[in-house]
Amino acid sequence: MVQKIDEITEHVNQASTFIPSLLHELEQVIVGQKYLTERLLLGLLTGEHILVEGVPGLAKTTAVKTLAQSVKADFKRIQFTPDLLPADLLGTQIYQPKTGEFDIKKGPLFANIILADEINRAPAKVQSALLEAMQERQITIAGTTFKLEEPFMVIATQNPIEQEGTYPLPEAQVDRFMLKLHIDYPTRAEEKLIMQRMSTSSNAYQVKQVVSLDEIMRARKVFDEIYIDENLQDYIIDLVAATRDPEGHQLSSLKGMIQFGASPRASIFLNRAAKAYAFLQRRGYVVPHDIKSIGMDVLRHRIMLSYEAEAENVTADDILKKIFDTLEVP
């Protein structure tokens, strides 16, 4: 087994050579926000979707745009608004008078990296149209189904403080996002550097394309090989199960705090995210730290709090911290 893990680690080292150059490009534009850039790379490696939440001005859109520019992939930015229609995302049929036939004009979702800006501003019909693309990796227009090209990932942003003109995302859609990220303000030193960089537009950095789609797809195949011990798989199951039955996991203090726990999709995503995190560390195996580092981002949007928890101002992060602190690490 040791020899096999050494071989996997060697494969990981060979397949991850693009990571330093990709991080370098991101750091030339994004000051600080290591947490955000690292998680964006996890989404790129796994091909899963990410929901980014933070107040305006924290470089959420800039970070996603820079990532797309660094990768030789097709990128589309969609500004979600209350008057957006499903056809604005998917595409539509257009009548051609010369031929008397309908041609299909594909919408912006036919791309590799999609930035769904302020996703919670669009109504339910638009969210339903997006759901098929996110889950099935396909789009249906006028009865014709088109498979989306890999890699395909949706990175959505939303503003947590401005509620006017917003719609809550359906639970089924929120569950499709592998990670939900909470972005905080930069430090004082970081903000000073941001201010200095943005004081003039003449020094704007031109992002280079440093990663090809083939490299991304090769990395995905290698990351699938990463070894995760059965004890760690059981640990993941215990973490998810604790959100459903906290009393059965020595967490009686959380009794009545959780209305609905995480779905089995949480176990799947936490397993994949932990392996991707190990890949970023250039390891061929998962350690408990990988699971604990990424676990909060995988689970925070998958539990529904009770009225009792909301009345006591208990957040999902508070509950998850208690679970991670209590459950024994293998």
HELIX and SHEET records of a PDB file:
HELIX    1   1 VAL A    2  ALA A   15  1                                  14    
HELIX    2   2 ILE A   19  VAL A   29  1                                  11    
HELIX    3   3 LYS A   34  THR A   46  1                                  13    
HELIX    4   4 LYS A   60  SER A   70  1                                  11    
HELIX    5   5 PRO A   86  LEU A   90  1                                   5    
HELIX    6   6 ILE A  119  ARG A  121  5                                   3    
HELIX    7   7 ALA A  124  GLU A  136  1                                  13    
HELIX    8   8 GLU A  171  VAL A  174  1                                   4    
HELIX    9   9 ARG A  188  ARG A  197  1                                  10    
HELIX   10  10 LEU A  213  GLU A  225  1                                  13    
HELIX   11  11 GLU A  230  ARG A  244  1                                  15    
HELIX   12  12 PRO A  246  HIS A  249  5                                   4    
HELIX   13  13 SER A  252  LEU A  254  5                                   3    
HELIX   14  14 PRO A  264  LEU A  280  1                                  17    
HELIX   15  15 PRO A  288  LEU A  299  1                                  12    
HELIX   16  16 TYR A  307  ALA A  311  1                                   5    
HELIX   17  17 ALA A  316  THR A  326  1                                  11    
SHEET    1   A 5 PHE A  75  GLN A  79  0                                        
SHEET    2   A 5 ILE A 113  ASP A 117  1                                        
SHEET    3   A 5 MET A 153  GLN A 158  1                                        
SHEET    4   A 5 HIS A  49  GLU A  53  1                                        
SHEET    5   A 5 PHE A 177  HIS A 182  1                                        
SHEET    1   B 2 GLY A  91  GLN A  96  0                                        
SHEET    2   B 2 GLU A 101  LYS A 106 -1                                        
SHEET    1   C 2 GLN A 138  ILE A 141  0                                        
SHEET    2   C 2 THR A 144  LYS A 147 -1                                        
SHEET    1   D 2 ILE A 258  PHE A 260  0                                        
SHEET    2   D 2 MET A 304  LEU A 305 -1                                        
END                                                                             
